[in-house]
Amino acid sequence: MYKLQPKLNIDIADIVNKFSTPLIIYTVYELNNKIIELQAALPVESRLLYSVKANPNPFVINIFNQAGLGFEVGSVGELHQVIKLKIHSDRIVLGGPIKSKEAILLGIQNHILSYNVESEQDLENIASATNQRLNISLRINPDFSNRFSQLKMGGISSQFGIDENNVIPLIRKYKNEVNINGLFMYAGSQFFDAQKIIQNTSFLIEFAEKHKDEFNQLDFLDFGGGFGVAESANQSGLDINILKTGLADLFESKKQFLGNIKYKFFESGRYLTATSAILVSTVLDVKYSKGKKYIILDTGINHLGIRQLDFRNHEPFISTLKEYEHYSPAILTGATCTPIDIIQNEIDFPDVAVDDLVLIHNVGAYTATLSPYNFCGFTYPAEVAVDTNSYVLLIRERGDIENSCGIGYKY
């Protein structure tokens, strides 16, 4: 029996017998544990937002809702999702590099808390949609570079945010027309050095304090997140204790200024969800070609994301359900008909056979929903959740194979 998470042993083979593969298995314990862990590291006066794009499964969202988190959505689809799940409007923030008319109107109709704006056009689109005094935060693209971020979203030429030197001129231009009462910065994703997150947080506080008189009222500071999640068993993760101490010291040093800020947000998607799930896959074939060994699985880029290899620094944490005496060099691939469907470059891997099970870890974030899951006529994997009593609940049905190539087509 494989120990999936602390305090929870489950029989993966038994679950696979019931639901087949490819199968994503979530543990409720780990989802709740990450909420507790991250909230304990953040300043008590701040509020944690869940970035829905990381994993929009209703089961996952409901766990975070029960824990009292807020929600950052990036599209009209995500906004529909959280509204349908009866998330209270004062816990919803709408972001994204440009907001559709449908998203803006839906947000207005449902009286969501605020909007993170990323360009002058984005601001004009919101301003022209209503005469209401909406809460608007401008997203800063800072001048400094976050070279320690695995996935950079600030400090570079980007579709994200407003260049630092253009933020104040934009506030002055629209000060009497719209209610710009917040600032937002998300510098990047996958920071493993806690000091870099602390420095990013400090930058936004100092920028806001320096320019506070430019606002009619400054109510919102959204510090983003980027809390790193280890991708490999050999990689050191984010030191949460350093993060906690550093942020506490920073907030204490700026308490007079921050005490006047009503909302202080941090955001997380990956950190809250990634370690909560594994993807269980079946070996379909073991073959040799020109001196290379290939293990073909029933999962691949159609579930793991077509650009996963471009953005990771370490090879993924992959294991097997059984123990094996012998290992040999092998390349792990998916079954889709394209040469880019490489799950794992050549490494020493157990000598698995057809029908054996392979486990891909830390797939709770940006997995199936960041993947071309209908590519080549394949479909969405089933998803199940397991609680501390080993009760297994199907939280997403496997996709319809017969219609996988015809979804959305009109005949």
C-alpha positions in Angstrom: 0.0 0.0 0.0 1.4 3.4 -1.0 1.4 6.1 1.6 -0.1 9.0 -0.4 0.0 11.8 2.3 0.7 12.0 6.0 -2.0 10.4 8.2 -3.7 8.8 5.2 -3.1 5.4 3.8 -5.2 4.4 0.8 -5.3 1.4 -1.5 -4.6 2.9 -4.9 -5.0 -0.4 -6.6 -8.5 -0.8 -5.2 -9.5 2.7 -6.3 -8.1 2.0 -9.8 -10.2 -1.2 -10.0 -13.3 0.9 -9.4 -12.5 3.9 -11.6 -9.8 2.8 -14.0 -7.0 5.0 -15.3 -5.9 7.6 -16.0 -7.1 8.8 -12.7 -6.4 11.8 -10.5 -6.7 11.2 -6.8 -7.1 14.1 -4.3 -6.7 13.9 -0.6 -8.9 16.1 1.5 -6.3 16.1 4.3 -3.6 17.7 2.2 -5.9 20.4 0.8 -6.9 21.4 4.3 -3.3 21.1 5.6 -2.1 23.5 2.9 -4.7 26.1 3.8 -3.7 25.9 7.5 0.0 26.0 6.6 -0.1 29.0 4.3 -2.5 31.0 6.4 -0.3 30.5 9.4 2.7 31.9 7.5 0.8 35.1 6.3 0.2 38.1 8.5 -3.0 37.7 10.5 -4.4 40.9 9.2 -4.1 39.7 5.6 -6.6 37.6 3.6 -5.8 34.7 1.4 -7.4 34.4 -2.1 -7.5 31.2 -4.0 -6.6 31.6 -7.7 -9.3 29.5 -9.3 -7.3 28.9 -12.5 -5.0 26.5 -10.7 -7.9 24.0 -10.3 -11.5 25.0 -10.8 -13.0 21.6 -9.7 -16.1 22.5 -7.6 -15.1 20.0 -4.9 -11.8 21.9 -4.4 -13.4 25.3 -4.5 -15.9 24.2 -1.9 -13.2 23.2 0.5 -11.6 26.6 0.2 -14.9 28.3 0.5 -15.6 26.4 3.8 -12.2 27.6 5.0 -13.2 31.2 4.4 -10.9 32.0 1.6 -11.5 34.6 -1.0 -11.4 33.8 -4.7 -9.5 35.4 -7.6 -11.0 34.6 -11.0 -9.5 35.3 -14.4 -12.4 34.9 -16.8 -16.2 35.0 -17.2 -16.1 31.1 -17.0 -14.3 31.1 -13.7 -16.7 33.9 -12.5 -19.7 31.8 -13.5 -18.2 28.9 -11.6 -17.8 30.6 -8.3 -21.2 32.3 -8.5 -22.8 29.0 -9.3 -21.2 27.6 -6.2 -22.7 30.4 -4.1 -19.4 32.1 -3.2 -20.3 35.3 -1.5 -19.8 38.3 -3.7 -17.6 40.2 -1.2 -15.0 37.4 -1.5 -14.6 37.5 -5.3 -11.9 39.5 -7.2 -11.9 39.6 -11.0 -8.5 39.7 -12.7 -6.9 38.7 -16.0 -4.9 40.8 -18.5 -8.1 42.0 -20.3 -11.6 41.4 -19.1 -14.4 40.5 -21.5 -17.6 42.6 -21.6 -19.5 39.5 -20.3 -17.1 39.1 -17.3 -17.4 42.8 -16.4 -21.2 42.8 -16.6 -21.5 39.6 -14.7 -19.2 41.0 -12.0 -21.3 44.2 -11.8 -24.6 42.3 -11.7 -23.3 40.2 -8.8 -21.7 43.0 -6.9 -18.3 41.3 -6.7 -15.7 42.9 -4.4 -13.1 44.3 -6.8 -11.4 44.3 -10.1 -7.6 44.0 -10.8 -7.0 46.2 -13.9 -4.0 45.6 -16.2 -4.1 48.3 -18.8 -5.7 51.6 -19.8 -8.0 49.8 -22.2 -9.0 47.3 -19.4 -9.8 50.3 -17.2 -11.8 52.1 -19.9 -13.8 48.9 -20.6 -14.9 48.7 -16.9 -15.5 52.4 -16.6 -17.8 52.5 -19.7 -19.8 49.5 -18.5 -21.3 51.3 -15.4 -21.7 54.5 -13.5 -21.2 52.6 -10.2 -18.1 53.4 -8.1 -16.4 50.0 -8.4 -13.3 49.0 -6.5 -10.4 49.0 -8.9 -6.8 48.0 -8.3 -4.1 48.7 -10.8 -1.6 45.9 -11.5 2.0 47.1 -11.4 4.6 45.6 -13.7 7.7 46.7 -11.7 11.0 47.9 -13.1 13.1 45.3 -11.2 13.5 41.8 -12.6 12.5 38.7 -10.7 15.1 36.4 -12.0 14.4 33.9 -9.2 10.9 33.3 -10.4 10.5 30.2 -12.5 7.5 31.7 -14.4 8.0 35.5 -14.7 5.0 37.8 -14.8 6.6 41.1 -13.8 9.8 43.0 -14.3 9.9 42.0 -18.0 8.1 43.1 -21.2 4.7 41.4 -20.6 1.0 41.4 -21.4 0.6 41.6 -17.6 0.2 44.8 -15.7 1.0 48.4 -16.2 4.6 49.5 -16.4 5.7 51.0 -13.2 6.4 54.5 -14.6 2.9 54.6 -16.1 0.9 53.8 -13.0 0.8 57.2 -11.4 0.0 59.1 -14.7 -2.9 56.7 -15.2 -4.2 57.3 -11.7 -4.0 61.0 -12.3 -5.8 60.8 -15.6 -8.8 58.8 -14.3 -8.8 60.0 -10.7 -12.1 61.9 -11.0 -13.8 59.4 -13.3 -13.3 56.0 -11.7 -12.6 54.7 -8.2 -9.0 53.6 -8.3 -8.5 52.6 -4.7 -6.0 49.7 -4.8 -2.7 48.4 -6.2 -1.8 44.8 -7.2 1.5 43.1 -8.1 2.1 39.5 -9.1 5.8 39.3 -9.9 6.0 35.7 -10.8 5.3 32.0 -9.9 7.4 29.3 -8.2 9.6 31.4 -5.8 11.6 29.1 -3.6 13.5 31.8 -1.8 11.2 33.3 0.8 13.2 36.5 0.9 12.2 37.2 -2.7 8.5 37.0 -1.8 9.2 39.3 1.1 11.1 41.8 -1.1 8.2 41.8 -3.6 5.7 42.5 -0.8 7.9 45.2 0.6 8.2 46.9 -2.9 4.4 47.2 -3.2 4.0 48.6 0.3 6.7 51.1 -0.3 5.3 52.1 -3.7 1.8 52.5 -2.1 3.1 54.5 0.8 5.2 56.8 -1.4 2.2 57.6 -3.7 -0.7 57.3 -1.2 -1.7 61.0 -1.7 -2.4 60.2 -5.4 -5.4 58.2 -4.4 -8.8 59.6 -3.2 -8.8 56.6 -0.9 -6.4 53.6 -0.8 -8.3 50.5 0.4 -6.7 47.5 -1.4 -3.2 46.0 -1.6 -2.9 42.7 -3.4 0.6 41.3 -3.0 0.1 38.3 -5.3 1.8 35.1 -4.3 4.1 32.8 -6.3 4.8 30.5 -3.3 7.0 27.7 -4.7 6.1 24.0 -4.7 8.8 21.4 -5.0 8.6 19.6 -8.3 11.0 16.8 -7.4 11.8 14.6 -4.4 15.3 16.0 -4.4 14.3 19.7 -4.5 14.1 21.9 -1.5 10.7 23.7 -1.2 9.8 27.1 0.1 10.9 27.7 3.7 7.6 28.7 5.2 9.1 29.7 8.5 11.4 32.2 6.9 8.4 33.6 5.0 6.3 33.8 8.2 9.0 35.7 10.1 9.9 38.0 7.3 6.4 39.0 6.5 5.5 39.5 10.1 8.6 41.8 10.6 7.7 43.7 7.4 4.1 44.3 8.4 5.1 45.3 11.9 7.5 47.9 10.5 4.8 49.3 8.3 1.9 48.9 10.7 1.0 52.6 10.8 0.6 52.8 7.1 -1.0 49.3 6.7 -3.4 49.9 9.5 -5.3 52.3 7.1 -5.5 49.7 4.3 -8.8 47.8 4.6 -7.9 44.8 2.4 -4.5 43.2 2.3 -4.5 40.2 0.0 -2.1 37.3 -0.9 -3.0 34.9 -3.6 -2.2 31.2 -4.1 -3.3 28.5 -6.5 -0.4 26.1 -7.0 0.8 26.0 -3.3 -2.7 25.3 -2.0 -3.5 22.5 -4.5 -0.4 21.0 -6.2 0.6 18.4 -3.5 -3.0 17.3 -2.9 -3.2 14.9 -5.9 -1.5 12.2 -7.9 -2.2 11.1 -11.4 -2.3 7.3 -11.6 -1.5 5.9 -15.1 -1.3 2.4 -16.6 1.7 1.2 -18.7 0.4 0.5 -22.2 3.6 -0.6 -23.8 7.3 -1.0 -23.3 9.2 -0.8 -26.5 12.7 -0.3 -27.9 13.8 1.9 -30.7 17.4 2.5 -31.9 18.8 1.6 -28.6 16.3 3.6 -26.5 13.7 2.2 -24.2 10.2 3.8 -24.2 7.5 3.3 -21.6 4.2 4.4 -23.0 1.5 5.4 -20.5 -2.2 6.1 -20.8 -1.6 9.7 -19.8 0.6 12.5 -21.2 0.4 16.0 -22.5 -3.4 15.6 -22.8 -3.5 15.6 -19.0 -0.2 17.1 -17.9 -0.1 20.2 -20.0 1.5 20.7 -23.4 4.2 23.1 -22.1 5.0 21.4 -18.8 8.6 20.7 -19.9 9.2 24.3 -20.8 8.5 25.7 -17.3 9.9 23.2 -14.8 13.4 23.3 -13.4 13.4 19.6 -12.2 12.2 16.4 -13.6 8.7 15.5 -12.2 8.4 13.3 -9.1 7.3 10.0 -10.6 7.1 6.6 -8.8 5.5 3.2 -9.1 2.9 1.4 -7.1 5.0 -1.7 -6.7 8.7 -2.1 -5.8 11.1 -3.4 -8.4 14.5 -5.0 -8.1 15.8 -3.8 -11.5 16.1 -0.4 -13.1 17.2 0.6 -16.6 17.3 3.9 -18.6 13.9 4.7 -20.1 11.9 7.5 -21.6 8.3 7.9 -20.4 5.8 9.1 -23.0 2.1 9.5 -23.4 0.0 7.8 -26.0 -1.0 10.8 -28.1 0.3 10.9 -31.7 2.9 13.5 -31.4 6.7 13.5 -30.7 6.3 16.2 -28.1 4.4 13.9 -25.7 7.3 13.3 -23.4 6.4 12.9 -19.8 10.0 12.2 -18.5 13.3 12.4 -20.3 15.6 9.4 -20.1 16.3 8.4 -16.5 16.9 5.1 -14.6 13.3 3.8 -14.0 11.9 0.6 -12.6 11.5 -2.2 -15.1 7.7 -1.9 -15.3 5.6 -4.2 -17.5 2.4 -3.6 -19.4 -0.6 -3.0 -17.0 1.6 -1.9 -14.1 0.7 1.4 -12.4 2.8 4.6 -12.5 2.2 7.5 -10.1 2.8 11.1 -11.1 2.9 13.3 -8.0 1.9 17.0 -7.3 -0.7 17.3 -10.0 -3.3 19.1 -8.0 -2.6 22.4 -9.9 -2.4 23.3 -13.6 -2.8 19.7 -14.7 -5.8 18.5 -16.7 -7.3 22.1 -17.0 -4.1 23.4 -18.6 -4.0 20.5 -21.1 -5.3 19.7 -24.6 -7.3 16.9 -23.2 -9.4 16.2 -26.3 -6.3 16.1 -28.5 -6.2 13.0 -30.7 -9.6 12.0 -29.5 -8.5 11.3 -25.9 -10.6 12.7 -23.1 -10.6 14.1 -19.6 -9.4 11.8 -16.8 -11.7 10.9 -13.9 -11.1 12.6 -10.6 -11.8 11.2 -7.1 -11.2 12.6 -3.6 -10.4 10.6 -0.5 -11.0 11.8 3.0 -9.3 10.7 6.3 -11.7 7.8 6.6 -10.6 6.5 3.2 -14.1 7.3 1.8 -13.7 7.7 -2.0 -15.9 10.2 -3.8 -16.1 10.7 -7.6 -15.7 14.5 -8.1 -15.5 14.5 -11.9 -16.6 11.9 -14.3 -14.3 10.6 -17.1 -14.9 12.4 -20.4 -17.2 11.0 -23.1 -14.9 9.2 -25.4 -17.5 8.9 -28.2 -17.9 12.6 -28.4 -14.3 13.6 -27.6 -13.6 14.6 -31.2 -16.9 16.3 -31.7 -17.3 18.6 -28.7 -18.7 22.0 -29.7 -19.1 21.1 -33.4 -22.3 21.9 -35.2 -23.4 19.5 -37.9 
